Amino acid sequence: MAEITSRLLGRPIIAGAPVPAAAPDPFIAQVHGEFALLRPGYAAALTSTARQVLVREAWTTERFLAEALSALAVAA
């Protein structure tokens, strides 16, 4: 995500090596695990369920970050 955000903002954003953190509850631990699957592509495959739940096409991580950064008016 740092690599994509850096490209979108046109400035360096550096991510350090992942550090295991104690999650305050099981849900947060699950979210951490899901993000860990994104970079290597393990969570890349989508089914029609994503479209049904979202009522739109699923976004790529890059599109999500572009939209989020735009909404926050993050200046380059």
ZAPAKE-362070 format. One line per 2 residues: their letters; for each residue x negated, y, z of N, C-alpha, C. Coordinates in steps of 0.2 Angstrom, whole numbers. Example, Ala and Ser with C-alpha at 12.3 -4.5 7.8 and 13.67 -1.06 7.14 Angstrom:
BEGIN
AS) -66:-28:39:-62:-22:39:-66:-16:39  -64:-11:35:-68:-5:36:-64:0:39;
REM end
This chain:
BEGIN
MA) -4:-6:0:0:0:0:-4:6:0  -10:6:3:-14:12:4:-17:13:-3;
EI) -19:8:-7:-21:9:-14:-16:12:-18  -10:10:-18:-4:13:-22:-3:20:-20;
TS) -3:21:-13:-1:28:-11:-7:33:-13  -13:31:-13:-19:35:-15:-18:37:-22;
RL) -16:32:-26:-15:33:-33:-10:38:-34  -4:37:-31:2:42:-32:0:49:-29;
LG) -4:50:-24:-5:56:-21:-11:59:-25  -15:55:-28:-21:58:-31:-27:60:-26;
RP) -27:57:-20:-32:58:-15:-33:51:-12  -39:51:-9:-41:44:-6:-37:43:0;
II) -35:37:1:-32:34:7:-35:27:8  -38:27:13:-42:21:15:-39:17:20;
AG) -38:10:19:-35:6:24:-41:1:27  -41:1:33:-46:-3:36:-44:-11:36;
AP) -48:-15:38:-47:-22:39:-41:-23:43  -36:-28:42:-30:-29:46:-32:-31:53;
VP) -29:-28:58:-30:-30:65:-24:-33:68  -25:-39:70:-19:-42:73:-16:-38:79;
AA) -10:-36:79:-7:-32:84:-1:-36:87  -1:-35:94:5:-39:97:11:-35:96;
AP) 16:-39:93:22:-36:91:27:-35:98  30:-30:99:34:-29:104:40:-34:105;
DP) 42:-36:99:48:-41:99:47:-46:93  51:-51:92:51:-56:87:52:-53:80;
FI) 57:-48:80:59:-45:73:53:-41:70  49:-37:75:44:-33:72:38:-38:70;
AQ) 37:-44:74:32:-49:72:34:-51:65  40:-53:63:42:-55:57:41:-50:51;
VH) 42:-44:53:41:-38:48:34:-38:46  29:-38:51:22:-38:50:20:-44:46;
GE) 23:-50:47:22:-56:43:24:-55:36  30:-52:35:32:-51:28:27:-46:24;
FA) 25:-41:27:21:-36:24:14:-40:22  12:-44:26:6:-48:25:6:-52:19;
LL) 12:-54:17:13:-58:11:13:-54:4  15:-47:5:16:-43:-1:9:-43:-6;
RP) 4:-41:-3:-2:-40:-7:-5:-46:-11  -5:-52:-8:-7:-57:-12:-2:-60:-17;
GY) 4:-57:-17:10:-58:-21:14:-64:-19  14:-66:-13:18:-72:-11:25:-70:-11;
AA) 27:-64:-10:33:-61:-9:36:-58:-16  32:-59:-21:34:-56:-27:40:-59:-31;
AL) 42:-65:-30:47:-68:-34:54:-66:-31  58:-64:-36:65:-62:-33:70:-66:-37;
TS) 76:-67:-33:81:-70:-36:87:-65:-37  93:-68:-40:98:-63:-41:101:-61:-34;
TA) 99:-64:-29:102:-61:-22:100:-54:-21  94:-52:-23:92:-45:-22:96:-40:-25;
RQ) 98:-42:-31:102:-37:-35:109:-37:-32  112:-43:-30:118:-43:-26:119:-39:-20;
VL) 113:-40:-16:113:-36:-9:112:-29:-10  108:-27:-15:106:-20:-16:111:-16:-20;
VR) 115:-20:-24:119:-17:-29:115:-13:-34  109:-15:-36:105:-12:-40:99:-16:-41;
EA) 95:-15:-46:89:-19:-47:84:-18:-41  80:-22:-39:75:-22:-34:69:-17:-37;
WT) 67:-13:-32:61:-9:-34:54:-12:-33  49:-10:-36:43:-12:-35:40:-8:-29;
TE) 35:-10:-26:32:-7:-20:30:0:-22  27:1:-28:25:7:-31:31:12:-32;
RF) 37:9:-34:42:14:-35:45:16:-28  45:11:-24:48:13:-17:43:19:-14;
LA) 37:18:-14:32:23:-12:33:30:-15  34:29:-22:34:36:-25:41:39:-23;
EA) 46:36:-22:52:39:-20:52:41:-13  49:37:-9:48:39:-2:44:46:-1;
LS) 38:46:-5:33:51:-4:37:58:-7  40:57:-12:44:62:-15:49:65:-10;
AL) 53:61:-7:58:63:-2:55:67:4  49:65:5:45:68:11:42:74:9;
AV) 42:76:2:38:82:-1:31:82:2  28:76:1:20:76:2:17:79:-3;
AA) 13:84:-2:9:87:-7:2:84:-8  0:84:-14:-6:81:-16:-12:86:-14;
REM end
